[in-house]
Amino acid sequence: ACIDCGFFYVVNHGIEPELFDKVFDQSRRFFTLPHEEKMKLVRNENHRGYTPYQAEALNPSLQSQGDWKESFYIGPEVSETSANRRKKFHGPNQWPPNELLPQWRETMQDYYEKALNVGRRLVPLLALALNLEATFFNKPGMMDEPLAFARLLHYPGKPSDLDHGILGAAAHSDYGMLTLLATNGVTGLQICRNKDVQPRIWEDIPPLEGAFVINIGDMLERWSNCIFRSTLHQVVSSGQERYSVALFFDPNVDCLVECLPSCCNEIYPARFPPVL
């Protein structure tokens, strides 16, 4: 799947269905707050907080409007006294007041830690699939302090109009290593296996109850020298409200990403230079 389309399902991951239900319930409670209340927590320089409707356009050359979604980012909790406080994308999270949304912070922190653990368990399997030792990514400076962000997403159900560039989320690939996506069962996710074929052919990825949809990001495609694929995807709305939560699972913020030793040789050299 990583070679063919860059997407696959993961089941038996250990996260109880009740927690998914709580996350989507609390997500709905936040996104139904008045706009003014949500804007008090607007996304900051550390990539944490609220992003309103149409603030993003993932494919602006083909869009007449910004994406019809709103979101909320949650990252690793970094205290004011932590040595990592000065690193890029590190800092304390923004949280709605407990008196406004009781148990919201506790629910999201619980989910974040458990989804992060699923990501950690997937990494050794990916290493083995690339003919590396299972512990390859455990080296200091690689994945010992992964930069992972959970993103709550709400699509209001505005019908997409592809001919006029109106989508829930326009065509894009994820720039990181892995994305773990959970949804509330509403369809909308589509992938394009070959971005160079015109017109592009889009396939629906149906939600599977209790499963994560996993996709490979640009960073892992680069690491693997394009053996694993980072695939274009988009969200198209048929008019039904949709909630999802993505965990973007990436290596340490200062990790050097260069072609893995098992993925290049004299005949098949590295296609990308190292990058931080």
For each residue, the residues with C-beta under 8 A, 3 or more apart:
1: 4 5 6 7 8
2: 6 8 126 129 216 227 228 229
3: 227 228 229
4: 1 193 229
5: 1 191 193 229 231
6: 1 2 191 215 216 221 228 229 230 231
7: 1 191 205 213 214 215 216 231 233
8: 1 2 213 214
9: 208 211 212 213 214
10: 13 118 122 180 211 212 214
11: 208 210 211 212
12:
13: 10 118 121 211 212
14: 114 117 118
15: 19 20 111 114 115 118
16: 19 20
17: 20 21 210
18: 21 22
19: 15 16 22 23 107 110 111 114
20: 15 16 17 23 24 182 210
21: 17 18 24 25
22: 18 19 25 26 107 111
23: 19 20 26 27 107 108 111 152 182 245
24: 20 21 27 28 184 243 245
25: 21 22 28 29
26: 22 23 29 30 101 103 104 107 108
27: 23 24 30 31 72 152 154 243 245
28: 24 25 31 32 154 243
29: 25 26 32 33 101 104
30: 26 27 33 38 72 96 101 104 152
31: 27 28 38 70 72 152 154 243
32: 28 29
33: 29 30 37 38 96 100
34: 37 38
35: 38 39 52
36: 39 40
37: 33 34 40 100
38: 30 31 33 34 35 41 42 50 52 70
39: 35 36 42 50 52
40: 36 37
41: 38 49 50 72 94 95 96
42: 38 39 49 50 51 52
43: 47 48 49 50 51 73
44: 47 48 49 91 94
45:
46: 75 89 90 91 92
47: 43 44 73 75 89 149
48: 43 44 73 74 75 91 92 93 94
49: 41 42 43 44 72 73 94
50: 38 39 41 42 43 70 71 72 94
51: 42 43 55 56 70 71 72 73
52: 35 38 39 42 55 70
53: 66 67 68 69 70 156
54: 57 65 66 67 68
55: 51 52 66
56: 51 66 67 69
57: 54 60 63 65 66 67 170
58: 63 67 169 170 171 172
59: 62 63 170 171 172
60: 57 63
61:
62: 59 165 170 171
63: 57 58 59 60 66 67 165 166 167 170
64: 164 165 166
65: 54 57 68 165 166
66: 53 54 55 56 57 63
67: 53 54 56 57 58 63 167 168 169 170
68: 53 54 65 155 156 158 160 166 167 168 237
69: 53 56 153 154 155 156 168 169 235
70: 31 38 50 51 52 53 153 154 156
71: 50 51 151 152 153 154
72: 27 30 31 41 49 50 51 151 152
73: 43 47 48 49 51 149 150 151
74: 48 93 108 109 112 149 150 151 152
75: 46 47 48 78 89 90 91 93 147 148 149 150
76: 90 145 147 148
77: 92 93 109
78: 75 82 84 85 90 91 92
79: 82 85 92
80: 85 92
81: 85
82: 78 79 85 90
83: 86
84: 78 87 90 145
85: 78 79 80 81 82 90 91
86: 83 90
87: 84 90 253 254
88: 253
89: 46 47 75 147 253
90: 46 75 76 78 82 84 85 86 87 253
91: 44 46 48 75 78 85
92: 46 48 77 78 79 80
93: 48 74 75 77
94: 41 44 48 49 50
95: 41 98 104 105
96: 30 33 41 100 101 104 105
97: 100 101
98: 95 101 102 103 104 105
99: 102
100: 33 37 96 97
101: 26 29 30 96 97 98 104
102: 98 99
103: 26 98 106 107
104: 26 29 30 95 96 98 101 107 108
105: 95 96 98 108 109
106: 103 109 110
107: 19 22 23 26 103 104 110 111
108: 23 26 74 104 105 111 112 150 152
109: 74 77 105 106 112 113
110: 19 106 107 113 114
111: 15 19 22 23 107 108 114 115 150 245
112: 74 108 109 115 116 148 150 247
113: 109 110 116 117
114: 14 15 19 110 111 117 118
115: 15 111 112 118 119 150 180 182 245 247
116: 112 113 119 120 146 148 247 249
117: 14 113 114 120 121
118: 10 13 14 15 114 115 121 122 180 212 247
119: 115 116 122 123 146 148 178 180 247 249
120: 116 117 123 143 146
121: 13 117 118 124 125
122: 10 118 119 125 126 178 214 249
123: 119 120 126 127 137 143 178
124: 121 127 128 134 135 137
125: 121 122 128 129 134
126: 2 122 123 129 130 137 178 220 228
127: 123 124 130 132 133 134 135 136 137
128: 124 125 131 132 134
129: 2 125 126
130: 126 127 224 227 228 260 262 263
131: 128 262
132: 127 128 136 260 261 262
133: 127 136
134: 124 125 127 128
135: 124 127 138
136: 127 132 133 139 260
137: 123 124 126 127 142 143 251
138: 135 142 143 144
139: 136 142 143 144
140: 144
141: 144 252 254 255 256
142: 137 138 139 251 252 255
143: 120 123 137 138 139 146 251 252 255
144: 138 139 140 141 252
145: 76 84 252 253
146: 116 119 120 143 249 250 251 252
147: 75 76 89 250 251 252 253
148: 75 76 112 116 119 247 248 249 250
149: 47 73 74 75 247 248
150: 73 74 75 108 111 112 115 245 246 247 248
151: 71 72 73 74 245 246 247 248
152: 23 27 30 31 71 72 74 108 243 245
153: 69 70 71 242 243 244 245 246
154: 27 28 31 69 70 71 241 242 243
155: 68 69 158 168 169 188 235 237 241 242 243 244
156: 53 68 69 70 241
157: 237 239 240 241 242
158: 68 155 166 168 237 239
159: 237 238 239
160: 68 166 167 168 236 237 238
161: 164 165 166
162: 165 166 167 236
163:
164: 64 161
165: 62 63 64 65 161 162 170
166: 63 64 65 68 158 160 161 162
167: 63 67 68 160 162 170 234 235 236 237
168: 67 68 69 155 158 160 188 234 235 236 237 242
169: 58 67 69 155 172 234 235
170: 57 58 59 62 63 67 165 167 234
171: 58 59 62 192 200 232 233 234
172: 58 59 169 232 233 234
173: 217 218 230 231 232 233
174: 179 215 217 218 230 248
175: 217 218 219
176: 179 217 218 219 248 249 250
177: 217 219 220 223 249 250 251
178: 119 122 123 126 214 215 216 217 220 248 249 250
179: 174 176 214 215 217 246 247 248 249
180: 10 115 118 119 212 213 214 246 247 249
181: 189 212 213 214 215 244 245 246 247
182: 20 23 115 212 213 244 245
183: 186 189 207 213 242 243 244
184: 24 242 243 244
185: 207 209
186: 183 207 240 241 242 243
187: 204 206 207 238 240
188: 155 168 235 236 237 238 242
189: 181 183 204 205 207 213 233 234 235
190: 202 203 204 205 233 234 235 236
191: 5 6 7 202 203 205 215 231 232 233
192: 171 195 200 201 202 203 231 232 233 234
193: 4 5 201 203 231
194: 197 200 201
195: 192 200 232
196:
197: 194 200 201
198:
199:
200: 171 192 194 195 197 232
201: 192 193 194 197
202: 190 191 192 234 236
203: 190 191 192 193
204: 187 189 190
205: 7 189 190 191 213 233
206: 187
207: 183 185 186 187 189 211 213
208: 9 11 211 213
209: 185
210: 11 17 20
211: 9 10 11 13 207 208
212: 9 10 11 13 118 180 181 182
213: 7 8 9 180 181 182 183 189 205 207 208
214: 7 8 9 10 122 178 179 180 181
215: 6 7 174 178 179 181 191 230 231 233
216: 2 6 7 178 220 221 228 229 230 231
217: 173 174 175 176 177 178 179 220 221 230 248 250
218: 173 174 175 176 221 222 230
219: 175 176 177 222 223 250 251 257
220: 126 177 178 216 217 223 224 228 230
221: 6 216 217 218 224 226 228 229 230
222: 218 219 225 226 257 259 272 275
223: 177 219 220 228 257 258 259 260 263
224: 130 220 221 227 228 260 263
225: 222 259 260 263 264 268 270 271 272
226: 221 222 229 271
227: 2 3 130 224 263
228: 2 3 6 126 130 216 220 221 223 224
229: 2 3 4 5 6 216 221 226
230: 6 173 174 215 216 217 218 220 221
231: 5 6 7 173 191 192 193 215 216
232: 171 172 173 191 192 195 200
233: 7 171 172 173 189 190 191 192 205 215
234: 167 168 169 170 171 172 189 190 192 202
235: 69 155 167 168 169 188 189 190 242
236: 160 162 167 168 188 190 202
237: 68 155 157 158 159 160 167 168 188 240 242
238: 159 160 187 188
239: 157 158 159
240: 157 186 187 237
241: 154 155 156 157 186
242: 153 154 155 157 168 183 184 186 188 235 237
243: 24 27 28 31 152 153 154 155 183 184 186
244: 153 155 181 182 183 184
245: 23 24 27 111 115 150 151 152 153 181 182
246: 150 151 153 179 180 181
247: 112 115 116 118 119 148 149 150 151 179 180 181
248: 148 149 150 151 174 176 178 179 217
249: 116 119 122 146 148 176 177 178 179 180
250: 146 147 148 176 177 178 217 219
251: 137 142 143 146 147 177 219 255 257
252: 141 142 143 144 145 146 147 255
253: 87 88 89 90 145 147
254: 87 141 276
255: 141 142 143 251 252 276
256: 141 274 275 276
257: 219 222 223 251 274 275 276
258: 223 270 273 274 275
259: 222 223 225 263 264 270 271 272 274
260: 130 132 136 223 224 225 263 264
261: 132 264
262: 130 131 132
263: 130 223 224 225 227 259 260 268 270
264: 225 259 260 261 268 269 270
265: 268 269
266: 269
267:
268: 225 263 264 265
269: 264 265 266
270: 225 258 259 263 264 273
271: 225 226 259
272: 222 225 259 275
273: 258 270
274: 256 257 258 259
275: 222 256 257 258 272
276: 254 255 256 257
